[in-house]
Amino acid sequence: MTAKTVNYTPEQTTKMVADYANGVTVETIAQDLGKTVRSVVAKLSREKVYQAKTYVSKTGTKPVKKDVHADAIGAILLLPENDIESLTKANKSALEAIFKALANSKPI
């Protein structure tokens, strides 16, 4: 049986985790260690310290998926599940407009 190859020494791992915690980018850590970014991300993930980047829109807000609007409209209108599924086929701006109109309407 062949011996397992160690990709990161305990010292490298300790330094990598400390650097990452101090705000050093994954790209810089990878370059310093002579490893790929993917390898460093995998190791930081196994060490349970890696935080994936979250996508934000051009305005700096986290985008809302259109399924959220479809589900909310379906709940307001008490639609059955199969009708909510067909709502998700509408474009996002139409769903947002419908949701805003329903949310701002007053009961009769």
URMO-V804433 format. One record per residue. N is the residue number from 0. SS is DSSP state (a for helix, b for strand, c for the rest). OMEGA is omega in whole degrees, -180 to 180 (999 if undefined). BURIAL is # if it has 16 or more other C-alpha atoms within 10 Angstrom, else .. Layout:
BEGIN
n=(N:N)
ss=(SS:SS)
omega=(OMEGA:OMEGA)
burial=(BURIAL:BURIAL)
END
This chain:
BEGIN
n=(0:1:2:3:4:5:6:7:8:9:10:11:12:13:14:15:16:17:18:19:20:21:22:23:24:25:26:27:28:29:30:31:32:33:34:35:36:37:38:39:40:41:42:43:44:45:46:47:48:49:50:51:52:53:54:55:56:57:58:59:60:61:62:63:64:65:66:67:68:69:70:71:72:73:74:75:76:77:78:79:80:81:82:83:84:85:86:87:88:89:90:91:92:93:94:95:96:97:98:99:100:101:102:103:104:105:106:107)
ss=(c:c:c:c:c:c:c:c:c:a:a:a:a:a:a:a:a:a:a:a:a:c:c:c:c:a:a:a:a:a:a:a:a:c:c:c:a:a:a:a:a:a:a:a:a:a:c:c:c:c:c:c:c:c:c:c:c:c:c:c:c:c:c:c:c:a:a:a:a:a:a:a:a:a:a:a:a:c:c:c:a:a:a:a:a:a:a:c:c:c:c:a:a:a:a:a:a:a:a:a:a:a:a:a:c:c:c:c)
omega=(-178:179:-180:178:180:-180:-177:175:177:179:178:-179:180:180:-180:-180:180:179:-179:179:-180:173:176:-177:178:180:180:179:-180:-180:179:-177:-177:-180:176:177:-179:179:-180:178:179:-179:178:177:178:178:178:177:-176:175:179:178:177:-179:172:-179:179:180:178:180:177:-177:178:-180:-175:177:179:179:-180:179:-179:178:178:179:180:-177:-178:-179:173:-175:-178:176:177:178:180:175:-178:177:178:179:-172:-178:177:178:179:180:179:-179:179:179:179:-179:-178:-179:-180:179:-179:999)
burial=(.:.:.:.:.:.:.:.:.:.:.:.:#:.:.:#:#:.:.:#:.:.:.:.:.:#:.:.:#:#:.:.:.:.:.:.:#:.:.:#:#:.:#:#:.:.:.:.:.:#:.:.:.:.:.:.:.:.:.:.:.:.:.:.:.:#:#:.:#:#:#:#:#:#:.:.:.:.:.:.:.:.:.:#:.:.:#:#:.:.:.:#:.:.:#:#:.:.:#:.:.:.:.:.:.:.:.:.)
END
